[in-house]
Amino acid sequence: MTVVEPCGTGWDRLHDILLNIKPGDEITPNDLVDQTGLSPEMVRTVLEALTRAELFEKNETGVYIRRSLWGPQIP
């Protein structure tokens, strides 16, 4: 039997958080795990996919920074 999360759970919170992050904003996987209740593996998978899509970049300390779609990153 597969456990399915009902609506209004961690996935919805993750969606809302990611939609509200502006270019230059920073987030860590641990922040998202704490705020959503999703597993670290799930959060990392989402952030890595967004990084491959060039919507985020990951710095050397593991912090993800929202990139701008319209030009250079805003400081």
BELBEL-V971984 format. One record per residue. N is the residue number from 0. RES is the residue in one letter. OMEGA is omega in whole degrees, -180 to 180 (999 if undefined). D_LAST is the distance of its C-alpha to the last C-alpha in Angstrom with 1 decimal. Layout:
n: <N	N>
res: <RES	RES>
omega: <OMEGA	OMEGA>
d_last: <D_LAST	D_LAST>
This chain:
n: <0	1	2	3	4	5	6	7	8	9	10	11	12	13	14	15	16	17	18	19	20	21	22	23	24	25	26	27	28	29	30	31	32	33	34	35	36	37	38	39	40	41	42	43	44	45	46	47	48	49	50	51	52	53	54	55	56	57	58	59	60	61	62	63	64	65	66	67	68	69	70	71	72	73	74>
res: <M	T	V	V	E	P	C	G	T	G	W	D	R	L	H	D	I	L	L	N	I	K	P	G	D	E	I	T	P	N	D	L	V	D	Q	T	G	L	S	P	E	M	V	R	T	V	L	E	A	L	T	R	A	E	L	F	E	K	N	E	T	G	V	Y	I	R	R	S	L	W	G	P	Q	I	P>
omega: <-180	177	180	179	177	178	179	-178	-176	-180	178	178	178	178	-179	180	-177	177	-177	178	-179	177	-178	177	-179	176	175	176	180	176	-178	177	-180	-175	-174	-175	177	-179	177	180	179	-179	179	179	180	-179	178	177	178	176	176	178	179	174	177	168	-178	178	-174	180	178	177	177	-177	179	179	175	175	-170	179	-179	180	177	-179	999>
d_last: <47.6	43.9	41.9	39.6	37.1	37.9	35.4	33.2	32.3	29.5	28.8	28.4	26.1	24.0	23.9	22.9	20.0	18.7	19.1	17.2	14.0	11.2	8.6	6.0	9.0	11.1	14.9	17.8	21.1	22.9	21.0	22.1	25.5	25.9	24.8	26.8	29.7	29.4	30.3	27.9	29.2	28.5	24.9	24.3	26.1	23.9	20.6	22.0	23.2	19.8	18.4	21.3	20.7	17.1	15.6	14.2	13.7	15.3	14.4	17.4	17.7	18.2	15.0	14.1	10.6	10.9	10.4	10.7	14.3	13.9	12.0	9.1	6.3	3.8	0.0>
